[in-house]
Amino acid sequence: MTHSTEVSWLLDGIEMYGTVTAPDTPGPHPAVVMVAGSGPTDRDWTSPLIPGSNGSARLLAEAFADAGIVSMRYDKRASGPHVAENLPALIGRMSMQSHLDELVAAVGALAGRDDVDAERIVGLGNSEGCLHVLHYATSEQAVPFAGLVLIAPPGRSIGDVLLSQLGAQLGQMPGGADLMPLVEQAAARFTAGEPMNPDPQLPESVRMVLASFETPANLPFARELWAEDATVVLAEAASSGHPVPTLVVIGHKDVQVDAAADGGPLQQAVAGRAGVTFAFPANANHVLKEDVRTAEERAAARGAGYNEPGTRLDPEALAVVLEWLQNVLGLRA
């Protein structure tokens, strides 16, 4: 049996909220802190931009608790039900450091619990969240991570990943491929520190994605994020004096981060270094859900298959993560 509890704590005068899911058995237990991906993705890894409420983080938390592991998942201050009240205080203040501050505060809240063994806390990130987990691991912290689980980390700069995603999106539209140079021109302007000014010929959906990087409240952070590359921070984590055991998981059904284009550079970055394990589950998507659809079926579907009712965690991916956690945390299946 397991149970979940909402918790909260203050950071820079703003109340943050999370959910702790724990076994009913006596502790202290090892623990995992989960960091969501980009945009308005909440603690359960659901988003107002994507249909459904069946979030992968909640499913992972339940699986971890069944295995004897406590977990905390939290809303970033710019996501979740309190975002409207938080945004005025965050305008111009969001940065890679502010996201790291959120993670540090969450780990502190988790480590202070009586049912948690503070020496056995693993950081688990999804997509952009992997960057924040890696920055935590490569900085001096009062509560060091005992391990890292990186789900769908980008192996290229975020700007390059975005160009790849938009290229795929345009490729599905009649004449879309001919518009890709206009996207590349907008990206080049942004890289140079100028406004993107996307061409009006581009489809509205593409212009909206580009414009999201220039929202005034988000702009300083977006410029930092644009140049971030997980290969650099992963190599730093793996080559430090005390490298942290790390599991990298990229599913072959991930349409946002690619097992070859991103997984390859990540593997090259830590080649010859012990302690980093890679897994590429055949049917796992970007949020570790099982996706057995064909490419044609995915292209024709209205939803991404992330959070709809009935979707489930990919069994192969979940087994890999649980086995790795049990080994690193000294548990037995």
For each residue, the residues with C-beta under 8 A, 3 or more apart:
1: 23 24
2: 21 22 23 24 62 65 66
3: 21 22 24
4: 19 20 21 22 61
5: 19 20 22
6: 17 18 19 20
7: 17 18 19 20 72 109
8: 15 16 17 18
9: 15 16 105 106 108 109
10: 13 14 15 16
11: 14 16 77 101 102 105
12: 89 101
13: 10 89
14: 10 11 77 86 89 90
15: 8 9 10 82
16: 8 9 10 11 74 75 77 102 105 106
17: 6 7 8 43 74 75 80 81 82
18: 6 7 8 43 72 73 74 75 106 109
19: 4 5 6 7 43 44 58 61 72 73 74
20: 4 5 6 7 70 71 72 110 113
21: 2 3 4 58 61 62 64 65 70 71 73
22: 2 3 4 5 27 29 65 70 71 115
23: 1 2 27 29 65 66 68 69 70
24: 1 2 3
25: 29 68
26: 115
27: 22 23 70 114 115 116 117
28: 114 115 116 117
29: 22 23 25 68 69 70 115 116 117
30: 68 69 70 116 117 120 121 122 146 325 329 330 331
31: 69 70 71 72 110 111 116 117 120 121 122
32: 64 69 70 71 72 121 122 123 124 149 325
33: 71 72 73 74 103 106 107 110 121 122 123 124
34: 43 57 60 61 71 72 73 74 124 125 126 129
35: 103 123 124 125 126 129 130 132 133
36: 41 42 43 45 57 73 75 76 79 126 129
37: 41 45 126 127 128 129 152 287
38: 41 127 128 225
39: 47 49 79 212
40: 47 48 49 78 79 83
41: 36 37 38 45 46 47 79
42: 36 45 46 47 55 75 79 80 81
43: 17 18 19 34 36 57 73 74 75 79 80
44: 19 53 55 56 57 58 73
45: 36 37 41 42 55 56 57 58 73 126 287 306 307
46: 41 42 50 52 53 54 55 306 307
47: 39 40 41 42 50 307
48: 40
49: 39 40
50: 46 47 303 304 306 307
51: 302 303 307 308
52: 46 303 306 307 308 309 311
53: 44 46 307
54: 46 58 59 307 308 309 310 311
55: 42 44 45 46 58 59 287 307
56: 44 45 59 60 126 287 288 289 306 307 313
57: 34 36 43 44 45 60 61 73 126
58: 19 21 44 45 54 55 61 62 73
59: 54 55 56 62 63 312 313
60: 34 56 57 63 64 71 124 288 313 318 321
61: 4 19 21 34 57 58 64 65 71 73
62: 2 21 58 59 65 66
63: 59 60 66 67 313 318 322
64: 21 32 60 61 67 69 70 71 322 325
65: 2 21 22 23 61 62 68 69 70 71
66: 2 23 62 63
67: 63 64 322 325 326 331 333
68: 23 25 29 30 65 331
69: 23 29 30 31 32 64 65 325 329 331
70: 20 21 22 23 27 29 30 31 32 64 65 110 113 115 116
71: 20 21 22 31 32 33 34 60 61 64 65
72: 7 18 19 20 31 32 33 34 106 109 110
73: 18 19 21 33 34 36 43 44 45 57 58 61
74: 16 17 18 19 33 34 43 102 106
75: 16 17 18 36 42 43 79 80 81 82 83
76: 36 79 80 99 102
77: 11 14 16 82 83 86 90 98 102
78: 40 83 86 87 90 94 217 218
79: 36 39 40 41 42 43 75 76 83
80: 17 42 43 75 76 83
81: 17 42 75
82: 15 17 75 77 85 86
83: 40 75 77 78 79 80 86 87
84: 87
85: 82 88
86: 14 77 78 82 83 89 90
87: 78 83 84 90 91 217
88: 85 91
89: 12 13 14 86 93
90: 14 77 78 86 87 93 94 98 217
91: 87 88 216 217
92: 216 217 220
93: 89 90 98
94: 78 90 98 99 217 218 220 221
95: 98 99 220 221 224
96: 99 100 131 132 135 221 224 225 228
97: 100 101
98: 77 90 93 94 95 101 102 221
99: 76 94 95 96 102 103 132 221
100: 96 97 103 104 132 135 136 139
101: 11 12 97 98 104 105
102: 11 16 74 76 77 98 99 105 106 132
103: 33 35 99 100 106 107 123 132 133 136
104: 100 101 107 108 136 141
105: 9 11 16 101 102 108 109
106: 9 16 18 33 72 74 102 103 109 110
107: 33 103 104 110 111 121 123 136 141 143
108: 9 104 105 111 112 142 143
109: 7 9 18 72 105 106 112 113
110: 20 31 33 70 72 106 107 113 116 121
111: 31 107 108 116 118 121 143
112: 108 109 116 118
113: 20 70 109 110 116
114: 27 28
115: 22 26 27 28 29 70
116: 27 28 29 30 31 70 110 111 112 113 121
117: 27 28 29 30 31 120 121
118: 111 112 121 143
119: 146
120: 30 31 117 146 329 330
121: 30 31 32 33 107 110 111 116 117 118 143 145 146
122: 30 31 32 33 145 146 147 148 149 325 328 329
123: 32 33 35 103 107 133 136 137 145 147 148 149
124: 32 33 34 35 60 133 148 149 150 151
125: 34 35 128 129 130 131 132 133 134 148 149 150 151 153
126: 34 35 36 37 45 56 57 129 130 151 152 286 287 288
127: 37 38 130 151 152 153 154 256 257 286
128: 37 38 125 131 132 158 225
129: 34 35 36 37 125 126 132 133
130: 35 125 126 127 133 134 150 151 152 153 154 230
131: 96 125 128 134 135 153 154 225 228 230 233
132: 35 96 99 100 102 103 125 128 129 135 136
133: 35 103 123 124 125 129 130 136 137 145 148 150
134: 125 130 131 137 138 148 150 153 230 233 234 236 237
135: 96 100 131 132 138 139 233
136: 100 103 104 107 123 132 133 139 141 145
137: 123 133 134 144 145 148 237 244
138: 134 135 233 236 237 240
139: 100 135 136
140:
141: 104 107 136 144 145
142: 108
143: 107 108 111 118 121
144: 137 141 242 244
145: 121 122 123 133 136 137 141 148 244
146: 30 119 120 121 122 244 245 328 329
147: 122 123 244 245 246 247 324 325 328 329
148: 122 123 124 125 133 134 137 145 237 244 245 246 247
149: 32 122 123 124 125 246 247 249 321 324 325
150: 124 125 130 133 134 153 230 234 246 247 248 249
151: 124 125 126 127 130 249 250 287 288
152: 37 126 127 130 249 250 251 254 256 257 286 287 288
153: 125 127 130 131 134 150 230 234 248 250 257 262 266
154: 127 130 131 157 158 161 228 229 230 257 262
155: 229 230 231 257 261 262 263 264 265 266 269
156: 160 161 164 229 231 261 262 265
157: 154 160 161 226 227 228 229
158: 128 154 161 162 225 226 227 228 229
159: 162 163 187 190 191 226 227
160: 156 157 163 164
161: 154 156 157 158 164 165 256 257 262
162: 158 159 165 166 187 209
163: 159 160 166 167 183 184 187
164: 156 160 161 167 168 258 261
165: 161 162 168 169 255 256
166: 162 163 169 170 180 183 206 209 210
167: 163 164 170 171 177 180 183
168: 164 165 171 172 255
169: 165 166 172 173 176 205 206
170: 166 167 173 176 177 179 180 183 203 206
171: 167 168 176 177
172: 168 169 176 299
173: 169 170 176 203
174:
175: 178 179
176: 169 170 171 172 173 179 180 203
177: 167 170 171 180
178: 175 181
179: 170 175 176 182 183 199 201 202 203 206
180: 166 167 170 176 177 183 184
181: 178 184 185
182: 179 185 186 198 199 201 202
183: 163 166 167 170 179 180 186 187 198 202 206 210
184: 163 180 181 187 188
185: 181 182 188 189 199
186: 182 183 189 190 196 197 198 199 202 210
187: 159 162 163 183 184 190 191 196 210
188: 184 185 191 192
189: 185 186 192 194 195 196 197
190: 159 186 187 193 194 195 196 210 213 214 223 226
191: 159 187 188 226 227
192: 188 189
193: 190 223
194: 189 190 197
195: 189 190 214
196: 186 187 189 190 210 211 213 214
197: 186 189 194
198: 182 183 186 202 206 207 210 211
199: 179 182 185 186 202
200: 207
201: 179 182
202: 179 182 183 186 198 199 206 207 210
203: 170 173 176 179 206 207
204: 207 208
205: 169 208 209
206: 166 169 170 179 183 198 202 203 209 210
207: 198 200 202 203 204 210 211
208: 204 205 211 212
209: 162 166 205 206 212
210: 166 183 186 187 190 196 198 202 206 207 213 214
211: 196 198 207 208 214 215
212: 39 208 209 215 218 222
213: 190 196 210 218 219 222 226
214: 190 195 196 210 211 219 222
215: 211 212 218 219 222
216: 91 92 219
217: 78 87 90 91 92 94
218: 78 94 212 213 215 221 222
219: 213 214 215 216 222 223
220: 92 94 95 223 224
221: 94 95 96 98 99 218 224 225
222: 212 213 214 215 218 219 225 226
223: 190 193 219 220 226 227
224: 95 96 220 221 227 228
225: 38 96 128 131 158 221 222 228
226: 157 158 159 190 191 213 222 223
227: 157 158 159 191 223 224
228: 96 131 154 157 158 224 225
229: 154 155 156 157 158 232 233
230: 130 131 134 150 153 154 155 233 234 266
231: 155 156 234 235 265 266 268 269
232: 229 235 236 269
233: 131 134 135 138 229 230 236 237
234: 134 150 153 230 231 237 238 246 248 266 269 270 276
235: 231 232 238 239 269 270
236: 134 138 232 233 239 240
237: 134 137 138 148 233 234 240 243 244 246
238: 234 235 243 246 269 270 273 275 276
239: 235 236 243 273
240: 138 236 237 243 244
241:
242: 144
243: 237 238 239 240 246 273 274 275
244: 137 144 145 146 147 148 237 240 275
245: 146 147 148 275 276 277 328
246: 147 148 149 150 234 237 238 243 275 276 277
247: 147 148 149 150 276 277 278 279 320 321 324
248: 150 153 234 263 266 276 277 278 279
249: 149 150 151 152 278 279 280 281 284 288 317 320 321
250: 151 152 153 254 257 258 259 262 263 278 279 280
251: 152 254 259 280 281 282 283 284 285 286 288 291 314 317
252: 259 280 281 282 283 284
253: 282 283 284 285 291 298
254: 152 250 251 257 258 259 284 285 286
255: 165 168 285 286 298 304
256: 127 152 161 165 286
257: 127 152 153 154 155 161 250 254 262 286
258: 164 250 254 261 262 263
259: 250 251 252 254 262 263 280
260: 263 264
261: 155 156 164 258 264 265
262: 153 154 155 156 161 250 257 258 259 265 266
263: 155 248 250 258 259 260 266 267 278 280
264: 155 260 261 267 268
265: 155 156 231 261 262 268 269
266: 153 155 230 231 234 248 262 263 269 270 278
267: 263 264 270 271 278
268: 231 264 265 271
269: 155 231 232 234 235 238 265 266
270: 234 235 238 266 267 273 276
271: 267 268
272:
273: 238 239 243 270 276
274: 243
275: 238 243 244 245 246
276: 234 238 245 246 247 248 270 273
277: 245 246 247 248 324
278: 247 248 249 250 263 266 267
279: 247 248 249 250 317 320
280: 249 250 251 252 259 263
281: 249 251 252 284 314 316 317 320
282: 251 252 253 316
283: 251 252 253 290 291 292 314 316
284: 249 251 252 253 254 281 288 289 290 291 314 316 317
285: 251 253 254 255 288 289 290 291 304 305 306 314
286: 126 127 152 251 254 255 256 257 304 306
287: 37 45 55 56 126 151 152 306 307
288: 56 60 126 151 152 249 251 284 285 313 314 317 318 321
289: 56 284 285 305 306 311 312 313 314
290: 283 284 285 311 312 313 314 315
291: 251 253 283 284 285 298 305 314
292: 283
293: 297 298 301 305
294: 297 298
295: 298 299
296: 299 300
297: 293 294 300 301
298: 253 255 291 293 294 295 301 305
299: 172 295 296
300: 296 297
301: 293 297 298 304 305
302: 51
303: 50 51 52 306 307 308
304: 50 255 285 286 301
305: 285 289 291 293 298 301 308 311
306: 45 46 50 52 56 285 286 287 289 303 311
307: 45 46 47 50 51 52 53 54 55 56 287 303 311
308: 51 52 54 303 305 311
309: 52 54
310: 54
311: 52 54 289 290 305 306 307 308
312: 59 289 290 315
313: 56 59 60 63 288 289 290 317 318
314: 251 281 283 284 285 288 289 290 291 317 318
315: 290 312 318 319
316: 281 282 283 284 319 320
317: 249 251 279 281 284 288 313 314 320 321
318: 60 63 288 313 314 315 321 322
319: 315 316 322 323
320: 247 249 279 281 316 317 323 324
321: 60 149 247 249 288 317 318 324 325
322: 63 64 67 318 319 325 326 333
323: 319 320 326 327 333
324: 147 149 247 277 320 321 327 328
325: 30 32 64 67 69 122 147 149 321 322 328 329 331
326: 67 322 323 329 331 332 333
327: 323 324
328: 122 146 147 245 324 325
329: 30 69 120 122 146 147 325 326
330: 30 120
331: 30 67 68 69 325 326
332: 326
333: 67 322 323 326
